[in-house]
Every structure is written in C-alpha cells, then in structure tokens.
Amino acid sequence: QFVIVRVREGGERIPLTITDYDRETGLLTIVVQEVGATTRRLGELGEGDEILDMVGPLGEAPEIPSGGHIVGVGGGYGSAALLCLMRELRDRGEKTTIIIGAREKDLLILADELAELTDNLEICTDDGSAGFKGFVTERLQQMIDGGPPGYPDFVISIGPMPMMRAVEKTTRAANVACTASLDPLMIDGTGMCGGCRVTVGGKTRFACVDGPFFDAHEVDFDEAVARSKMYVKEEQIAAECQRAAHREEAA
Amino acid sequence: MPVKRAEKTPMPVRDPNVRAHDFKEVNEGYCFAHAMFEAERCLRCQDPVCVEGCPVRVPIAEFMHAVAVNDLPKAAELLRSANPLAAICGRVCPQEAQCEKNCHMTTRFGPVAIGHLERYVSDWEMSQPQSDEVKEPWRKEKIAVIGSGPSGLVCAGELARMGYPVTVYEALHAPGGVLRYGIPEFRLPNTILDWEIKQLERLGVTFVNNVIIGKTLTMDELFKEYGYAAVFIGTGAGLPKFMNIPGESLNGVYSANEFLTRINLMQAFEFPRAETPLKVGKRVAVIGSGNTAMDAVRSAMRLGAEQAMVVYRRSENEMTARIEEYEHAIEEGVEFHWLTNPVEVLGEDGWVTGLKCVKMKLGEPDESGRARPIPIEGSEFIFPVDNVVLAIGTRPNPLLVKSTPGLKTHSWGGLLVDEREVETTVHRVYAGGDAVTGAATVILAAGAGKRAAEAIHHDIEAEAA
C-alpha cells in the first residue's frame, strides 16, 4: 500500500510506498530514493520539518497464497516495500526467502530489518561487494534450478521496472506464479485521472485502485516502461530549475 | 413598452484572439446598465415557468424584480436562499436547457438572461465587505459529508444553515471536487470557488482535506468512532471511461480528467514553477462533445496547440455541451469534426502520431433517444496528431462502495437510493449528485444536495419525536 504526498505549495503529488507503520504512535515510515524534483525536495527535509499534504493508505494488499515457499524479491528501494509484506507473511507462519539486490554494498537498504523476518535472506550485489555477485534474477534462477533454499512456489517482485521485468521472465520460464508491484505515474491516487493505467491481461487497469500488485505474467511491461518515460525531459527541466534555485540560495 | 421587446443583452467577452492564449475568465460580466436593462426585460409572468426549469427553484421573478429596482442586497438574499452556489451556477449552468428554455420571451426575442443576472448579483455580493465571524452550530447531531463537489457543498451549506455541525471530507488537497479539478479557470476562476467555500466556512462548515472515506477512515468509523448522526455521499463520478481502442495507452493520450486535473488542480500551465508537467503538442484531438470536451480542447489551445479539434461520432445536434461553450470554442478557433469516430490511436516509439477515424452517418434513435451513429464502410482516414484527449464520460468511483458493506449500486456503478431519491441502502447514509445519477451537471448535483439536506433534517427530527 502507498500514500500520496505533496511536499509544498505548487509541488507534485507523488505516490510513495509505505515501508512500515505503527498504529499506536501514528508513525509512518517511508523510504525514498531521490530521483526527481519532489523526492529530492523530500531529501532536503530535516527532523521536525513538515510535509504539506499526505493522503492514504491507497491501493490494495496483494493476495498471496498460503503454504509453499514464498520468495520476496526487492531491488534497490524496492526492499523497503517488502518489509510490511514479509512481516505479515512471517506472522502467518509462511516459509519465506527474501532476495534483495543493489549495485553495491553501500546501496543495500534494510538488510538487518529484513533478516529478522525470514530464515533466508539472500543478498545480491552487481559488484560482489556483499553476498552473491550478480543480479537477483540469477540468484532466483539458482533456486529454480534446485539450489538452496529451495524451489520458489510464489514470487513477490518489487523494484525498478527492468528488474521486475527480468523477474517476470525468469519465473515465467519456470512456470512460477509472480506478483509485481507497479509504480506508474500517478496524480490523485483515487482512480480519477487514469494516468496510472496499465494493461494487464489485455485489460486496462488502474494501478492506484486495482493495484499496485498485478499478476506479473499478465502485465504489458513494454507499455509500462514506455509510459514511465513520458516526462523524462520535464524531469530534466525541473532538476535544472532546482539546481538554479540552489545556486541562487548559495550566492 | 419597447424595452421588453429588445433582444437578450449579450455577455461582454474578452477578444478571442487574446483569451485563447491565457487562462483568465472569458466572460467579463454585465455592468450596471446591462443588468438594469436586462432585468427590465422580464415580463413578471403571473406564473413564472422559468422556476420550474430550475433544479434548486431559485425565485427568479422576485430576484429579477429586485435587480430591476436596484435592490441588490435583496436580490442576493433571494438568490442565496435557494442556491448556495449562485456565483458558480451563474457561470456554469446550462440555462438554455433549464430556466431560460421556459422563459416566455424565448421564442420571439430570446430569453431573459437569467444566468448572466445570477452572475451579476453574485459578483456584486462578492465585492461587498464581510465579517470573519463564523456561525456556531446549535444542534448536537453531527453530519459528515463525503466529497466537496457541488452536491456536497450544497448539502453541507443547507445543513449548517439549519444549525447542524457539518464536516466535509475531501480526498484531494483542496476542496471543490470537479469545480476545482475539472472546470478551468477561464470558465470558473478558483477565486470564485474559494469565495463560495469561505461562505460555507462562515456558516460553520468544517473542511478536512486529504481524507479518503473508505481508505483513511471507513463508513463504520464515521458512525461509531466519530459519532456522526448521518452521512451524505457526494463522491461524484470521477472515474474516466476509455474507448478500449488500440493505442490508448500510448504516451500523449490523456483522459480529460487527467488532462484537466494537471492544469486546474496542479497548475501545470505554470510548469516548471508548478512542478506537475503536461505535454501538449501542436495538434490535439479531443474526443467527445460535452462540456468536459470543450474545456479540454480550449485548454489545449491555451497551452499552445496550433490545431485543437473536437472529434465526435454524432452530429452537432446531439452535442451535449452548453451552447455558450461551443460558441466560445468556435470563436477561439477550435475545429469540429462531427460524425467522426476514432477507431485507433496510432503511434511511433511509444508516442502518439495520429488518430485513425471512420466517418459516420446517423441512423434510427438508440436507447438514449439520440440518432444512432453508424460507421460508413471504407471511410477510414487519419488525423496526424500529437495528443489525444478522451472526454467520453465518467462513472462513479467504486472505492467507497467496495469498503462499505450494504451499500448497493446499479450495475453501472450509481448508488441505489430510496423513493425520495436521497437515502442509500445503508441506514442514515444519504447520497446525491453524480454518484447517484452518473455524470450530469453542477446544478442537478446542487439540487440533490439540497434535497438530501432536507431529508436528513426530516429523518433526524422524526427520530427525536
């Protein structure tokens, strides 16, 4: 599940996945990777600072079948989105494995927290600076091929689009069920704009209200990738404006 | 009396060549002389049939008389007693299909400009100084209103007037619903909406943004934890319809809701100062013929489109937009392609390059009573375009229904209501506006909000007795 955040007046509304929550204290934990204007602005906030607007929780929790070996795959900041889910699975008493991957050791997040939620935490880095050297899909393939900790019966895939696409490919070849958490562009998050539409099984679905989890084997990833690049140029303009504003501030 | 035979006083408008490039209001409003002259055209019919055409039953004859004798405080009071959103309705109501349609002057000289005068009086009212005093509710039964569009605003206002403490919950970060995200500044400036909302706050209504009932809070929690005595659902019809034709998910294809939300709510026309972007190319095709289509196509023009066109599968006669919007669109240079049905959005490298259409002819009337459009075989052709905007209608949002046990809907998503047309299938939960009827007009929603407020009051009184 996720929330929609608007940092300041004139700012964008962006969806952010809920990493953790505490009903008692009302604390909501969100992990953000600084990729665009709004996430960079979030990164500039310090302790005690305020966010202008937040609304949620939005989206539906995924349906994960009980029994069998459930493997959660998290790439980059996708690991953060696995936390809540994997805790729920642990509480349900499921047999789980978590595979998280990053380019290098320093970019891995929440490894300690995730380790507490499963008997098998598998770490992959592209450069081999920690754990398995290679992609998460290669580690997943080893398991499919009979390697420890065993054949996956259900895979949850959360991460950057190329990773989710690769995980889908790997699991499809082995006929393993896979759900992917899509994060297309969104505005309102309530089904009103249709900007987050994805084609799943030939049908138009809205990630905000029908998702964000969809059967990965049914998702039109080509289209989803193309749509995610719609505003690349505008992102660059926004970044340039931010840099200019910072220079002005510094001067 | 020669004055009464004069034709309808035209609304002063800004030069089309200028206004088509900015988002400032198109209509400038009557001046004092216009208003006096126009109010004098009213025949003061013994049986004012105009009122029958008004969903909120504004006492039109009385308010016309008040304007004619230059008693604007009285005119404003009369107007507001019946229509809490007068400044908005004076701008966006389809008067030609309601009050003005019934006017006895219509056939020979053109109707009395009831809408323009409604706007005149509201604008006068807005120019008057007001105190910041907020009324305290005097009744103990708390009411929750879900959604701050026209039906919710009117329901909240009416209940507050009766003394109830009312809280309006809005999912977005600013109140107003479709009045905020849908209708552009050039037709309904946000300052007008802000003023109307301020009036409701002065009546004691509380607005809470960023709360989605059904997600942030459930219906059950509203009753059990928050202790509301009744809930009004005014969640509108916000879900955009798509055509399900190939190419609809190409980059550059927008639902009108997304297109207009980026502009109106997120102020994309100020990008990069406002951080939400919108891509408008040189050639934009808008599909549909309602007010939303007009708003989208005229917005596209204002954002730099050199060729902005409306593509509609029926003919001009079946067009559903207000006549004024249509005329303004033509003046601004919008192209209209009637009897033209899109069959495919064409693209290259993931981006829109064209819209493939087929020519249509009209056949026998269909279930909607309008002539059914039939494709003409072999008439396919292509419009080269950079954007396609779909304005082919919306349906009610299922979000609240999904999370509220017992809340029943028609198969198309509209909420089921009782014979009074206000109470839903859940006790003490009322509904009105597009959430019940499917996409309709501001004033019909306002009328429903008013009816629901009366029913809520009636039911609470009956229970107490």
Contacts between the chains, C-beta under 8 A, distances in Angstrom:
chain1	res1	chain2	res2	distance
A	6	B	173	5.7
A	10	B	267	6.9
A	10	B	270	7.6
A	10	B	273	6.5
A	10	B	274	4.6
A	10	B	275	6.4
A	11	B	274	8.0
A	11	B	275	5.2
A	12	B	266	7.2
A	12	B	275	4.6
A	12	B	276	4.9
A	13	B	173	7.3
A	13	B	266	7.2
A	13	B	276	7.6
A	37	B	275	5.3
A	38	B	275	6.6
A	52	B	173	7.5
A	53	B	173	4.2
A	53	B	209	7.1
A	53	B	210	5.3
A	54	B	210	6.4
A	55	B	171	6.6
A	55	B	172	7.9
A	55	B	173	7.4
A	55	B	210	4.1
A	55	B	211	7.1
A	55	B	212	6.2
A	55	B	216	6.8
A	56	B	212	7.5
A	56	B	215	6.7
A	56	B	216	6.8
A	57	B	215	6.1
A	57	B	216	7.4
A	58	B	212	7.3
A	58	B	215	6.1
A	187	B	258	6.6
A	187	B	261	5.6
A	187	B	262	6.8
A	187	B	265	7.9
A	187	B	266	6.8
A	187	B	276	7.4
A	188	B	171	7.3
A	188	B	172	6.3
A	188	B	181	7.8
A	188	B	261	6.6
A	190	B	171	5.3
A	190	B	212	6.3
A	190	B	238	7.1
A	190	B	397	6.6
A	190	B	399	6.2
A	191	B	238	7.0
A	191	B	239	5.3
A	191	B	397	5.6
A	191	B	398	7.8
A	191	B	399	6.4
A	192	B	181	7.5
A	192	B	238	4.2
A	192	B	239	6.8
A	192	B	240	7.4
A	192	B	257	5.6
A	192	B	261	7.0
A	192	B	397	7.1
A	193	B	240	7.1
A	193	B	255	6.3
A	193	B	257	5.1
A	193	B	258	3.7
A	193	B	261	5.3
A	193	B	262	8.0
A	194	B	239	7.8
A	194	B	240	4.5
A	194	B	242	6.9
A	194	B	255	4.1
A	194	B	257	6.5
A	194	B	258	5.7
A	195	B	254	7.6
A	195	B	255	7.7
A	195	B	258	4.6
A	197	B	242	7.5
A	197	B	249	6.1
A	198	B	249	7.8
A	199	B	249	6.0
A	204	B	242	5.7
A	204	B	244	7.0
A	204	B	248	7.2
A	204	B	249	7.1
A	209	B	398	7.8
A	209	B	399	6.2
A	220	B	249	7.9
A	223	B	249	5.3
A	223	B	350	7.9
A	226	B	250	7.8
A	226	B	251	6.2
A	226	B	350	3.5
A	227	B	249	6.5
A	227	B	251	6.2
A	227	B	350	7.7
A	229	B	251	7.6
A	229	B	350	7.5
A	230	B	251	4.6
A	230	B	279	7.1
A	231	B	277	5.0
A	231	B	279	7.3
A	234	B	271	6.9
A	234	B	272	7.5
A	234	B	277	3.6
A	234	B	279	7.6
A	237	B	271	7.8
A	237	B	272	5.3
A	237	B	277	8.0
A	238	B	272	5.3
A	238	B	275	5.9
A	238	B	277	7.6
A	241	B	272	4.7
